[in-house]
Amino acid sequence: MIVVEGQQFHLTNSRISYIFTIMKNGQLGHLYYGKALRTGRDYSHLEDYESVRPNTTHVFQGDPGFTLETVKQEFPVYGKGDFREPALLMEAEDQEVIGDFLYAGHEIQEGTPRSEYLPCTSVKEEAEAETLIVTMQDKRRNVKLRLFYTIFEELDVLTRKVQIVNEGESLVDVQRMMSLSMDLPDDDYEMVHLSGAWARERHIVTRPLAPGIQGISSRRGSSSHQHNPFMALKRPHTTEHHGEVIGVNFVYSGNFLTQAEVDHYGGVRVSMGIHPERFSWRLNPGESLEAPEAVLTYSDQGMNGLSQSMHQLIHKHIIPERWRKRKRPVLINNWEATYFDFDEDRLISFAKEAKNVGVDLFVLDDGWFGRRNDDKTSLGDWFANEYKLPNGMGGLATCIKAEGLEFGLWFEPEMVSPDSELMKKHPEWVVGKEVGHRTLGRNQYVLDFANPEVVDYLFERMASIIDETDLHYIKWDMNRNITEPYSQYLHRQGEFFHRYMLGVYDLYNRLTSKYPDVLFESCAGGGGRFDLGMMHYAPQAWASDNTDAVERLKIQYGTSLAYPLSSIGSHVSAIPNHQTMRETPLSFRAGVAYFGTFGYELDPGSLTEEEKAELTEQIATYKRIQPLIRQGSFYRLASPFDSDRTAWMIYDGKVGEGVIGWYKALASPNPPGTQHIRLAGLETGSLYEVNGEEYYGDELMQVGLNTGVEFNGANHEHMERSGDEQYRLYFIKRVARERGSL
């Protein structure tokens, strides 16, 4: 998989190739990334080191053609004649830039590199991946860079990261440290990213590259609602299922920068790493610093091909192994049913009704602790609210389990209310100076997770409650971003944001290690921290606080570009919807929520008998679909961003079964005639049954599945309903295996 030939390094797995070389100045030059190329060949001709560019700097006297200003590099360093954005900026104690990093050796290891304190990819068997570690050294300052490249045996995926090691005798200050930098030879790309806001997360935005820097970032202390760390560069002609695309993602949950810089000769530098604003890190002699892992993917099978590679990587190599095949429970959360207004009797009655319709897990949301009757008090006081729960958390959990349900709880461990016992006792644990103004968000402050005492306290409190209740599930929320970033514990505030995330990861790691059977679902005011760093600990994430099914079509469709359905928290909620006030049919709400981790946000006791029976049927349908969500391949068929319809499909080729969802949120007057959805991922010559009708694979993919005629105000035999919020679910099964394709 990793071939070293002379001065060239070739990482390949018969699907992709990544090739770079040692240039004549001892630094690393990038040669190629894309569809697999043959090994055993010299690819140095892919870079021009001789043509003279006017008005450029050059490395060697008498050699004006060799200039770092235009050459494609692997890990560019500030101040060495390259005026593009660097991957590394580091200063010595005398403020001289450290940048003379030359090739000093390499090694190849099986498996993926380990990390003591950061989330990262992993393998079950060492043979599933291979890692190249290239060492670069500044001999004068005795500082080393270790560049890690991991290629996976069965995936079109590479991961990259860097480690800085100070082996010198003086201090080193790191001011910019990208995890990935890659130079592409041309700028004929469109940039695709996932943008939005609270309740409108991960909408797809596409724009052509132009000279200069275009990028996405977060400086909020989280990966954010506004910009997800995922970014793709696709060719202008690339579609869902055809054409080239390169994607990057970040195994990190804090401040990040992802960008594409088009230079003055049409080259593109792709960078990804911790955001350099308010970041600095001091390395004493003998210390090292590891960057978070970045993920790099390539597909010549369109956006959907890229997505499937990302989905497989997450499912096989990022989420905790114990949750990769285990069934997830169908849960019900009381938040939109009760908010803060509940007591023990009401919760037990709620649980009884939920069990009667087939729910597996009851989740008690906000309001169970301290004196919490609204959002102005008690965060940080993780003790049962004795007025609402006189028998404590253990007593409530016993009653819930007696009804035949598993028990889960909502926590917001990173926050503290000004009106709380914890705030009175430990004002020094709060982010921001005590003497200065502190900005509020949702009437709360942020606890200083850069302080190990804070993490220790929260571990003790959460572990105590898990033990008392024998908890099955935790929804970990984080409802505000960080302002006034200052730690009373730290001496160097440039380290605050990163140390904060290391504290969050430490608490997650300690809890998931001690309680491996507790299912964690991450949440950050909905989808404000939907990233690969969280998924290393929590296999699913609440996709958005917006539970409106119409809005969720775009949110879930956009999310699927980079993340698998098994990670998407998607529930059926009460109507009128609490975010949009829209009223949608129960069937439509379920039809959207099926394609994720299914659950409910409503009061089952308020439903009619017919509606309760419908919930029972929905849960049975979802449990039929659930194995496909874990094991099948996801295909986007019609985009809500491009048309008035949405369609998607999961298909498991190993068992020959799948499910298709079709949606139209708003009816249109005098619509076109018969509509067809072109399916994908089938065998052309195999025979399939779709809801009782038989078709061959080529027909379903080239002509499409007949979804019937749309009507306004009239029922149709193939439709769940007419008018707005039309929805259809199709089950597909292979009934005769392909003997030959046409």
C-alpha positions in Angstrom: 0.0 0.0 0.0 2.9 2.4 0.7 5.7 2.2 -1.8 9.0 4.2 -1.5 10.8 4.4 -4.8 14.0 6.6 -4.6 12.9 10.1 -3.6 9.1 9.4 -4.1 6.5 8.1 -1.7 3.4 6.5 -3.3 0.4 5.6 -1.1 -2.1 3.5 -3.0 -4.8 0.8 -2.5 -5.8 0.2 -6.1 -8.5 2.8 -5.9 -6.6 6.0 -5.0 -3.0 7.2 -5.2 -1.3 9.9 -3.2 2.2 10.7 -4.4 4.9 13.1 -3.1 8.6 13.5 -3.3 11.7 14.9 -1.6 12.6 18.0 -3.5 16.2 19.1 -4.2 16.1 21.5 -1.2 15.2 18.7 1.1 11.6 19.7 1.6 8.6 17.7 0.4 6.8 18.4 -2.8 3.3 17.2 -3.8 3.0 15.3 -7.1 -0.5 13.8 -7.3 -3.7 12.9 -5.6 -6.6 11.1 -7.3 -7.6 7.8 -9.0 -5.0 5.1 -8.6 -1.9 5.1 -10.7 0.5 2.2 -11.3 3.5 1.8 -8.9 7.1 1.3 -10.2 7.1 4.6 -12.2 8.8 7.9 -11.7 6.2 10.7 -11.5 8.6 13.6 -11.0 7.5 15.0 -14.4 4.2 15.9 -12.7 5.9 19.0 -11.2 7.9 21.6 -13.1 11.0 22.7 -11.1 12.8 24.4 -13.9 10.5 27.0 -15.7 11.4 30.5 -14.5 8.5 32.6 -13.2 9.1 36.3 -13.3 9.2 38.3 -10.1 9.4 35.2 -7.8 11.8 34.3 -5.0 14.1 31.3 -5.5 15.8 28.9 -3.1 19.3 28.6 -4.7 21.5 31.1 -6.3 21.7 30.6 -10.0 18.6 28.5 -10.0 15.6 30.9 -10.5 13.3 28.1 -11.7 13.1 26.4 -8.3 10.8 28.7 -6.3 8.6 27.8 -3.3 6.3 30.6 -4.3 4.6 28.4 -7.0 5.8 24.8 -6.5 3.3 22.3 -5.0 4.3 21.4 -1.4 3.3 18.9 1.3 3.7 21.0 4.4 4.7 24.6 3.7 6.4 26.6 6.4 6.1 30.4 6.9 8.8 32.7 5.7 10.7 30.6 3.2 9.7 32.3 0.0 6.2 31.0 -0.3 3.7 33.8 0.2 0.6 31.5 0.2 -1.0 30.5 3.6 1.5 28.3 5.4 0.8 25.0 7.2 3.2 26.0 10.1 4.3 29.1 11.8 6.6 28.6 14.7 9.0 30.9 16.6 12.0 30.3 18.7 12.6 32.1 22.0 14.4 34.9 20.2 11.3 35.3 17.9 13.1 34.0 14.9 10.8 31.9 12.7 11.8 28.2 12.7 11.4 26.9 9.2 14.4 25.0 7.8 12.7 21.6 8.0 14.5 19.1 5.8 13.8 15.4 5.2 15.4 13.3 8.0 13.9 9.9 7.5 10.7 7.8 7.4 9.1 4.7 8.7 6.1 2.6 7.8 3.8 1.0 10.3 0.7 -1.2 10.1 -2.5 0.2 11.5 -3.4 3.8 12.5 -1.4 6.0 14.8 -2.6 6.2 18.4 -3.3 9.4 20.3 -3.2 9.8 24.0 -5.7 12.7 24.3 -7.3 13.4 20.9 -10.1 11.5 19.1 -8.8 9.7 16.0 -9.5 6.9 13.5 -8.8 3.3 14.6 -8.8 -0.2 13.1 -9.8 -3.6 14.5 -7.1 -5.4 12.6 -3.7 -3.8 12.0 -3.8 -4.9 8.3 -6.8 -2.7 7.6 -4.5 0.4 7.3 -0.9 1.4 6.8 0.8 4.6 8.1 3.8 6.4 6.7 5.6 8.7 9.1 8.0 11.2 7.5 10.3 13.0 9.9 11.4 16.6 9.0 14.1 18.3 11.1 15.3 21.8 11.7 18.8 20.9 12.8 19.9 24.3 14.0 17.0 24.5 16.5 16.7 20.7 16.8 12.9 20.7 16.3 11.3 17.9 14.4 8.0 17.5 12.5 6.5 14.1 12.2 4.1 14.0 9.3 1.6 11.1 9.4 -0.2 9.7 6.3 -2.6 6.8 6.8 -4.2 4.9 3.9 -7.0 2.4 4.5 -7.0 -0.9 2.7 -10.7 -0.9 1.5 -11.6 2.8 1.5 -10.9 5.7 -0.8 -9.6 7.6 2.2 -6.4 9.0 3.6 -5.9 10.7 7.0 -3.2 13.2 7.8 -1.8 14.9 10.9 1.4 16.3 12.3 3.3 16.1 15.5 5.9 18.8 16.6 8.7 17.7 18.8 11.0 20.1 20.6 14.3 18.3 21.1 16.3 21.5 21.5 17.3 23.4 24.6 15.1 26.5 24.3 11.4 27.3 24.2 9.4 27.1 21.0 6.1 28.9 20.4 3.7 27.3 17.8 1.3 30.0 16.3 -0.2 28.1 13.4 -0.4 24.3 12.9 -2.5 22.9 10.1 -3.3 19.2 10.2 -3.5 19.0 6.4 -2.0 21.0 3.5 -2.3 19.9 -0.1 -1.5 21.8 -3.3 -3.6 21.0 -6.4 -2.4 21.9 -9.9 -5.5 23.7 -11.2 -8.5 25.7 -9.9 -11.3 24.2 -12.1 -13.4 23.3 -9.0 -16.5 24.3 -7.2 -16.4 24.5 -3.4 -19.2 22.7 -1.6 -19.7 23.2 2.2 -22.4 22.9 4.8 -23.6 26.2 6.2 -26.4 27.5 8.3 -27.5 28.6 11.7 -29.3 27.3 14.8 -32.4 25.3 13.5 -31.0 25.6 9.9 -27.9 23.5 10.1 -25.8 22.0 7.3 -27.5 23.4 4.2 -25.6 22.8 1.0 -23.8 25.8 -0.4 -21.9 25.6 -3.8 -19.7 28.3 -5.3 -16.9 28.3 -7.9 -13.4 28.9 -6.8 -11.9 32.3 -7.6 -8.5 33.9 -7.1 -7.8 34.5 -3.4 -8.9 32.6 -0.3 -12.3 31.1 0.2 -12.9 29.1 3.4 -15.1 28.2 6.3 -14.2 28.4 10.0 -15.4 28.6 13.5 -14.0 30.8 16.4 -16.9 30.0 18.7 -15.2 27.2 20.7 -17.1 24.6 18.9 -17.4 23.3 15.3 -20.6 25.4 15.2 -24.0 25.6 13.6 -22.7 28.1 11.1 -20.0 26.1 9.3 -19.4 22.4 9.5 -15.8 21.3 9.2 -16.5 19.3 6.0 -15.6 20.8 2.6 -15.5 19.4 -0.9 -14.0 20.5 -4.2 -15.8 19.1 -7.1 -15.4 19.6 -10.8 -18.1 21.8 -12.4 -19.6 18.9 -14.3 -19.6 16.6 -11.3 -23.1 15.3 -10.2 -24.3 13.1 -7.4 -23.2 9.9 -9.2 -20.6 11.0 -11.8 -17.4 13.0 -11.9 -14.5 13.9 -9.7 -14.6 15.4 -6.2 -12.1 15.7 -3.3 -13.4 16.0 0.3 -11.8 17.0 3.6 -13.1 16.6 7.1 -11.7 17.2 10.6 -11.7 14.9 13.7 -12.1 17.8 16.0 -14.9 19.7 17.8 -13.4 23.1 18.5 -12.2 26.1 16.5 -11.2 25.2 13.0 -10.1 26.6 9.7 -10.8 24.9 6.3 -9.9 26.8 3.2 -9.0 26.8 -0.5 -6.5 29.4 -1.7 -6.3 30.0 -5.4 -2.9 31.5 -6.3 -1.8 33.8 -9.1 -1.0 30.9 -11.4 -4.2 29.0 -10.9 -3.0 26.5 -8.3 -5.1 25.6 -5.2 -3.8 25.1 -1.7 -6.2 23.2 0.5 -5.7 23.7 4.3 -7.4 22.3 7.4 -6.5 22.7 11.0 -7.1 24.4 14.3 -8.0 28.1 13.7 -4.9 30.2 14.3 -6.7 33.1 15.8 -6.2 33.1 19.6 -4.1 29.9 19.2 -0.5 29.7 20.5 1.2 26.8 22.2 4.5 26.8 24.0 6.8 23.7 23.8 9.4 23.5 26.5 12.5 21.3 25.7 11.4 17.7 25.5 7.7 18.5 24.9 5.6 17.7 21.8 2.3 18.8 20.3 0.0 16.7 18.2 -2.5 18.2 15.8 -6.0 16.7 15.3 -6.5 14.2 12.5 -7.7 15.4 9.1 -9.6 13.2 6.7 -9.0 13.3 2.9 -11.3 11.5 0.4 -11.4 11.3 -3.4 -14.2 10.0 -5.7 -14.6 9.7 -9.4 -18.2 8.5 -8.7 -19.6 11.9 -7.8 -20.7 13.4 -4.5 -22.5 10.2 -3.5 -19.4 8.2 -4.0 -17.5 10.6 -1.8 -20.3 10.4 0.8 -20.2 6.6 0.9 -16.5 6.6 1.6 -17.0 9.0 4.4 -19.9 7.0 5.8 -17.8 3.8 5.8 -14.9 5.5 7.4 -17.1 6.8 10.2 -18.9 3.5 10.7 -15.8 1.3 10.6 -13.0 3.5 12.0 -14.4 6.4 14.1 -17.5 5.5 16.1 -17.0 3.2 19.1 -16.6 -0.4 18.0 -19.3 -1.6 20.4 -21.9 0.6 18.6 -21.1 -0.4 15.1 -23.4 -3.4 14.9 -25.5 -2.9 18.1 -29.2 -1.9 17.6 -30.0 1.6 18.8 -33.1 1.9 20.9 -36.2 3.8 19.7 -36.4 6.6 22.3 -38.9 9.1 23.5 -37.8 12.5 24.9 -40.1 14.4 27.2 -38.8 17.9 26.3 -41.3 19.1 23.7 -44.1 17.3 25.7 -43.5 18.8 29.1 -40.5 21.3 29.0 -39.8 22.0 32.7 -43.4 21.2 33.9 -43.3 17.7 35.3 -43.1 15.6 38.4 -42.5 12.0 39.2 -46.1 10.9 38.6 -46.4 12.6 35.3 -43.1 11.1 34.1 -44.2 7.6 35.1 -47.6 8.0 33.3 -45.7 9.3 30.3 -43.4 6.2 30.3 -46.4 3.8 30.6 -48.0 5.4 27.5 -44.7 5.2 25.6 -44.2 1.6 26.4 -47.7 0.7 25.2 -46.8 2.0 21.7 -43.5 0.1 21.6 -40.8 2.6 22.6 -37.6 1.2 24.1 -36.0 4.1 26.0 -37.4 7.0 28.0 -35.2 10.1 28.2 -35.7 12.7 30.8 -34.5 16.0 29.5 -33.8 19.4 31.1 -35.3 20.3 34.5 -34.5 17.2 36.7 -31.7 18.8 38.9 -31.2 21.6 41.4 -34.0 24.1 41.5 -34.4 24.0 37.7 -37.9 25.2 36.7 -36.7 27.4 33.9 -33.5 28.1 32.0 -32.2 30.7 34.5 -30.9 28.5 37.3 -29.1 25.4 38.6 -26.8 24.3 35.7 -23.8 22.7 37.4 -25.9 21.5 40.4 -26.2 17.9 39.3 -28.4 16.6 42.1 -32.0 15.5 41.8 -34.7 18.2 42.1 -36.3 16.9 45.3 -39.5 18.8 44.8 -40.2 17.1 41.4 -38.5 13.8 42.2 -39.0 13.1 46.0 -37.6 9.6 45.6 -34.5 10.8 43.8 -33.1 9.8 40.5 -32.6 6.2 41.6 -36.3 6.0 42.6 -37.5 7.4 39.3 -35.2 5.1 37.3 -36.5 2.1 39.2 -40.1 3.1 38.3 -39.3 3.7 34.6 -37.6 0.3 34.3 -40.5 -1.4 36.1 -42.6 -0.3 33.1 -40.2 -2.2 30.8 -38.2 0.8 29.5 -34.6 1.7 29.5 -33.7 5.0 31.2 -31.8 8.0 29.9 -30.9 11.5 31.0 -30.0 14.9 29.6 -26.9 16.7 30.9 -25.3 20.0 30.0 -22.0 19.4 31.8 -20.0 22.3 30.2 -22.3 25.0 31.5 -23.1 26.8 34.8 -26.0 29.1 35.8 -25.1 32.4 37.6 -27.8 31.3 40.0 -26.3 28.0 41.1 -24.6 26.5 44.1 -21.6 25.6 42.0 -21.2 29.2 40.8 -21.2 30.4 44.4 -18.7 27.8 45.5 -16.3 28.0 42.6 -16.5 31.3 40.7 -13.0 30.7 39.5 -14.2 27.7 37.5 -16.1 30.0 35.0 -14.6 31.1 31.7 -13.8 34.8 31.7 -12.2 37.1 34.3 -14.2 37.6 37.5 -13.6 41.4 37.4 -14.6 41.8 33.8 -17.9 41.6 32.0 -19.1 38.1 31.1 -21.6 37.7 28.2 -24.5 35.4 28.8 -25.9 32.8 26.4 -29.2 31.1 27.2 -28.8 32.7 30.7 -25.7 30.7 31.4 -21.9 30.8 31.5 -19.3 28.2 30.4 -17.2 26.2 32.8 -13.5 26.1 32.3 -12.8 22.7 30.9 -9.1 23.7 30.6 -9.0 23.3 34.4 -8.6 19.6 35.4 -10.5 20.2 38.7 -13.6 21.1 36.7 -13.4 17.9 34.7 -12.7 15.8 37.9 -15.8 17.3 39.6 -18.1 16.6 36.6 -16.8 13.1 36.2 -17.6 12.4 39.9 -21.1 13.9 39.7 -22.1 12.2 36.4 -20.6 8.9 37.4 -22.5 9.0 40.7 -25.8 9.5 38.8 -25.0 6.8 36.3 -24.3 4.4 39.1 -27.5 5.4 41.0 -29.8 5.0 38.0 -27.9 2.2 36.1 -28.3 4.6 33.2 -28.6 3.4 29.6 -28.3 6.7 27.7 -27.0 10.3 28.0 -27.8 13.2 25.9 -24.8 15.6 26.3 -25.9 19.1 25.4 -23.9 22.4 24.9 -26.2 25.3 24.4 -23.9 28.3 24.0 -20.6 29.3 22.5 -17.6 30.7 24.3 -17.1 34.4 24.7 -14.5 36.2 26.8 -12.1 33.2 26.3 -10.0 33.4 29.5 -9.0 30.7 31.9 -8.2 31.6 35.5 -6.3 28.3 35.6 -4.0 28.9 32.6 -0.9 31.1 32.4 -0.9 31.2 28.5 -4.3 32.1 27.2 -3.5 31.2 23.6 -3.8 27.6 24.7 -7.2 28.0 26.2 -9.5 27.0 23.3 -7.5 23.8 22.5 -7.1 22.9 26.2 -10.9 23.4 26.6 -11.5 20.8 23.9 -8.9 18.4 25.5 -10.9 18.7 28.7 -14.2 17.8 27.0 -12.5 14.8 25.3 -11.0 13.8 28.6 -14.4 13.7 30.3 -16.0 11.9 27.4 -13.2 9.3 27.4 -13.3 8.7 31.2 -17.1 8.2 31.1 -17.2 6.0 28.0 -14.4 3.9 29.3 -16.0 3.3 32.7 -19.5 2.9 31.2 -19.0 1.3 27.8 -22.7 0.2 27.6 -24.1 3.8 28.1 -25.2 5.2 24.7 -24.1 8.8 24.4 -25.8 11.2 22.0 -24.0 14.5 21.5 -25.9 17.7 21.1 -25.0 21.4 21.0 -28.1 23.4 20.9 -29.1 20.9 18.2 -26.4 20.5 15.5 -23.8 23.0 16.7 -21.1 20.3 17.3 -21.9 17.7 14.6 -18.4 16.5 13.8 -16.0 13.5 13.7 -14.5 14.4 17.1 -17.7 13.9 18.9 -18.5 10.7 17.0 -15.3 9.1 18.4 -17.2 9.0 21.7 -20.9 9.4 20.8 -22.1 7.4 17.8 -25.1 9.6 17.2 -25.7 13.4 17.4 -28.9 15.4 17.6 -29.1 16.9 14.1 -31.0 20.0 14.9 -33.3 21.5 17.5 -35.6 22.1 14.5 -37.8 19.0 14.5 -40.1 20.2 11.7 -40.2 17.4 9.1 -40.2 19.8 6.1 -37.1 21.6 7.4 -35.5 18.3 8.3 -35.5 17.2 4.7 -32.8 19.8 3.9 -31.0 19.4 7.2 -30.7 15.6 6.9 -30.0 15.7 3.2 -27.1 18.1 3.7 -25.8 16.2 6.7 -25.6 13.0 4.6 -22.9 14.6 2.4 -20.4 13.8 5.1 -22.1 11.7 7.9 -23.9 8.4 7.9 -27.6 8.0 8.7 -26.7 6.0 11.8 -25.2 9.2 13.3 -28.2 11.5 12.6 -30.6 12.0 15.5 -34.1 12.3 13.9 -37.4 12.2 15.8 -41.1 12.6 15.2 -42.2 15.7 17.1 -45.5 17.3 18.3 -47.6 19.6 16.2 -47.9 22.5 15.7 -44.1 22.2 15.4 -42.4 24.1 18.2 -39.9 25.8 15.9 -41.9 26.6 12.7 -45.5 26.2 13.9 -46.2 24.0 10.9 -48.7 21.1 11.1 -47.7 18.1 9.2 -49.2 14.6 9.1 -47.9 12.0 11.5 -46.9 9.7 8.6 -44.9 12.4 6.9 -43.0 13.2 10.1 -42.2 9.5 10.5 -41.2 9.1 6.9 -38.5 11.7 7.3 -37.4 10.5 10.7 -37.0 6.9 9.6 -33.7 7.8 7.8 -31.7 8.4 11.0 -31.8 7.3 14.6 -35.6 7.2 15.1 -37.4 8.5 18.1 -40.2 10.8 19.4 -40.5 14.3 20.9 -44.2 14.3 21.9 -46.7 13.3 24.6 -48.1 9.8 23.7 -50.9 10.4 26.2 -52.3 13.3 24.2 -52.7 11.1 21.1 -55.9 9.4 19.8 -56.1 5.7 19.8 -55.7 5.7 16.0 -52.6 7.8 16.4 -51.2 5.5 19.0 -51.7 2.5 16.7 -49.9 4.5 14.0 -46.9 5.0 16.3 -46.8 1.2 16.9 -46.7 0.6 13.2 -44.1 3.3 12.7 -41.8 1.7 15.3 -42.2 -1.7 13.6 -41.4 -0.2 10.2 -38.3 1.5 11.6 -37.0 -1.7 13.2 -37.4 -3.3 9.8 -35.3 -0.5 8.3 -32.7 -0.2 11.0 -30.4 -3.0 9.8 -30.2 -1.2 6.5 -29.3 2.1 8.2 -26.4 0.4 9.9 -25.1 -1.7 7.0 -26.5 -0.3 3.7 -25.2 2.3 1.3 -27.0 5.6 1.1 -27.9 7.2 -2.2 -29.3 10.7 -2.6 -31.7 10.7 -5.6 -33.4 14.1 -5.6 -32.3 17.2 -3.8 -34.6 19.5 -1.8 -32.1 22.3 -2.7 -32.6 21.8 -6.4 -36.3 20.9 -6.8 -39.6 20.6 -5.0 -39.0 16.9 -4.3 -36.7 15.0 -2.2 -35.8 11.3 -2.6 -33.2 9.1 -1.1 -32.4 5.4 -0.8 -30.6 2.9 1.3 -29.5 -0.4 -0.3 -27.5 -3.3 1.1 -26.1 -5.2 -1.9 -25.0 -8.1 0.2 -28.5 -9.1 1.2 -30.2 -7.5 -1.8 -32.7 -5.3 0.2 -33.3 -1.6 0.5 -35.8 1.2 1.2 -36.6 4.4 -0.7 -38.1 7.6 0.6 -39.9 10.1 -1.6 -41.2 13.5 -0.4 -42.9 16.5 -1.8 -43.4 19.2 0.9 -45.7 21.5 -1.1 -48.3 20.6 -3.7 -48.1 22.4 -7.0 -51.0 23.3 -9.4 -51.4 21.1 -12.5 -48.2 19.1 -11.8 -46.5 17.1 -14.6 -47.6 13.6 -15.5 -46.1 10.4 -14.3 -43.0 10.9 -12.2 -40.0 8.6 -12.1 -37.1 8.3 -9.6 -33.9 6.9 -11.0 -32.4 4.5 -8.5 -28.7 3.8 -8.0 -26.4 1.1 -6.8 -28.3 -1.9 -8.2 -27.2 -4.7 -10.5 -28.3 -4.0 -14.0 -29.4 -7.6 -14.8 -30.9 -8.6 -11.5 -34.6 -8.8 -10.9 -36.1 -6.7 -8.1 -39.4 -6.4 -6.4 -40.6 -3.0 -5.3 -43.8 -2.9 -3.3 -45.1 -5.9 -5.1 -44.1 -5.0 -8.6 -41.1 -6.5 -10.5 -38.4 -4.6 -12.4 -34.9 -5.2 -13.6 -32.1 -3.2 -12.2 -31.3 -1.4 -15.5 -34.9 -0.2 -15.8 -34.9 1.1 -12.3 -31.6 3.0 -12.8 -32.1 4.2 -16.4 -35.8 4.8 -16.6 -36.6 5.0 -12.9 -39.2 3.9 -10.4 -42.7 5.0 -11.3 -44.0 7.1 -8.4 -47.4 7.7 -9.9 -49.3 10.8 -10.8 -49.6 13.7 -8.4 -53.0 15.0 -7.6 -54.3 18.0 -5.6 -57.4 17.2 -3.6 -57.7 13.6 -4.8 -56.4 10.4 -3.4 -54.2 8.1 -5.4 -53.5 4.4 -4.7 -49.7 4.9 -4.6 -49.8 7.9 -2.3 -49.9 8.3 1.5 -51.9 11.5 0.9 -52.5 14.3 -1.6 -51.9 18.0 -1.2 -48.9 19.2 0.9 -46.5 16.9 2.7 -46.8 14.0 0.2 -44.7 11.0 1.2 -44.1 7.5 -0.1 -42.0 4.7 1.2 -40.9 1.8 -1.1 -39.2 -1.4 -0.1 -37.0 -3.0 -2.7 -35.8 -6.6 -2.7 -33.6 -8.6 -5.1 -35.5 -11.7 -6.2 -33.2 -13.1 -8.9 -29.5 -12.5 -9.0 -27.9 -11.0 -12.1 -26.4 -13.5 -14.5 -25.2 -10.9 -16.9 -25.6 -7.2 -17.5 -26.9 -5.7 -20.7 
